[in-house]
Amino acid sequence: MRSLEEPGPRPAATPCGCVKPALETGNLLTEPIGYLESCFSAKNGTPRQPSICSHSRACLRIRKSIFNNPEHSLMGLEQFSHVWILFVFHKNGHLSCKAKVQPPRLNGAKTGVFSTRSPHRPNAIGLTLAKLEKVEGGALYLSGIDMIHGTPVLDIKPYIADYDSPQNLTEPLGDFNLQNNQHKPKTVSQSDGKTDSCYQQQLSRYDEPQPNSCTKGKPKCPEDRTSGENDMKHDDTVKVQQSPASHRERAADLGVESESGQSPSMAEEQSGSHHLEKSFSEEQADRRLRRGEKAVVPQGNSAEMPPEALPCPSRAAGAAHHSAVPAWVREAPVASLEVRFTPHAEMDLGRLSSGIGQASFKYFRSAEEARRAIEAVLSADPRSVYRRKLCQDRLFYFTVDIAHITCWFGDGFAEVLRIKAASEAVQMNDPEESLVSLGSVSSLHHVFKTA
Ligand SMILES: C[S@@+](CC[C@H](N)C(=O)[O-])C[C@H]1O[C@@H](n2cnc3c(N)ncnc32)[C@H](O)[C@@H]1O
């Protein structure tokens, strides 16, 4: 353990003049237990939630400055299949956050920051449920992650379904009526006409985290229906403090130089936000119409969120009354996309995975895994609302493992045009540079096909 003499947060003075230790006032000076080595090098293209891409892999080594024998701290963890990772959104780029944000799934409508998974929060702390592949010495190998390379990790906790999953409560507390914030006691048998035994059966089927999958068009859970960093737009700014971090030490732990952010800046993403604002009900109606479903009359014209909450359909029906999500989480306006690869991209992928004349994959175990990861990232539409709506004719770039992917988006699909070794790809320090206008998409498509 760290020495008690190490510098810590200064005691805070209370209004009455007495001094309270920092912990008592909630002022926690954190020290990362390690820095994540991730297959995603930049925010752009990193899945918005861990459930999106099961092949996204990472390694976390516990720092010796935290524990002399890091492996001791991981003892017993190998018996768990999943772990919670608490981390810092260290590449947020700025320290401000807003009370209301526009998550991509709301396609321009606003909701309170605490009803989202926005990276821009008063304390820039992220929470990811990752699959624990193995523990080796002082290192954890993870999959199904949504964090970028270099992410400072604050803590690891085992996922325990009995504690962490509401459907595992044996004694339901009752319904929470979100409309008027009233708690209504309700018994299991009253809930939906199901018998207790049927209910229990359903619970036992769902007491483990659902396996992640990369398939297209799967029903989404709250985890993957939420916001991406690039897409949040804010108001009611709040300034937050940042703990100082030792960059040299961090780079040493990672074995790399500190990297420069490659994803679009918030300023860029925020510009034009007024055009994007649309009420949730309008978006839903649009979407239903797009799908050819019966139109629903929009209820008002506000860009604020409706208060209704619905059970998540991907959970057991009997368990649903323990856990509710708002309709927008379920009825997201963004459909999953079909993902295509041009013959050139197929060739690139083959070349890259063979490792002939260049580096081969570090995180993926095969070309097939790389392909599935790319498909998973793209089918969830990683673009910000801004890009989706106003920059449709732009190329989109992202890097996963050693693959630098260039693609474009059409109506209902994403097409991979090129896959190059990240070392070969032009480094995009200025996100604007990555927004190459296609002009005529088809002509550029032709260029890529014949290149
Ligand atoms: C919407 S957040 C959700 C993270 C976590 N599952 C949660 O709910 O707190 C995931 C996005 O955060 C961004 N991100 C990941 N790691 C980051 C980091 N270290 N700093 C800043 N942004 C990061 C990526 O763009 C990713 O798509």
The ligand as a Gaussian input file, in Angstrom:
#p B3LYP/6-31G(d) Opt

LIG

0 1
 C      -20.374000       7.416000     -24.008000
 S      -18.907000       7.011000     -23.152000
 C      -19.475000       5.688000     -22.115000
 C      -18.382000       5.174000     -21.250000
 C      -18.858000       4.272000     -20.125000
 N      -19.381000       3.017000     -20.599000
 C      -19.856000       4.972000     -19.251000
 O      -21.042000       4.720000     -19.395000
 O      -19.448000       5.788000     -18.429000
 C      -17.943000       6.146000     -24.347000
 C      -17.255000       7.102000     -25.275000
 O      -16.319000       7.851000     -24.520000
 C      -15.205000       8.189000     -25.297000
 N      -14.016000       7.837000     -24.519000
 C      -13.530000       6.610000     -24.241000
 N      -12.434000       6.706000     -23.474000
 C      -12.231000       8.029000     -23.254000
 C      -11.263000       8.776000     -22.529000
 N      -10.283000       8.190000     -21.876000
 N      -11.361000      10.132000     -22.535000
 C      -12.362000      10.746000     -23.180000
 N      -13.302000      10.094000     -23.883000
 C      -13.245000       8.752000     -23.927000
 C      -15.305000       7.394000     -26.598000
 O      -15.650000       8.291000     -27.624000
 C      -16.449000       6.411000     -26.350000
 O      -17.221000       6.244000     -27.508000

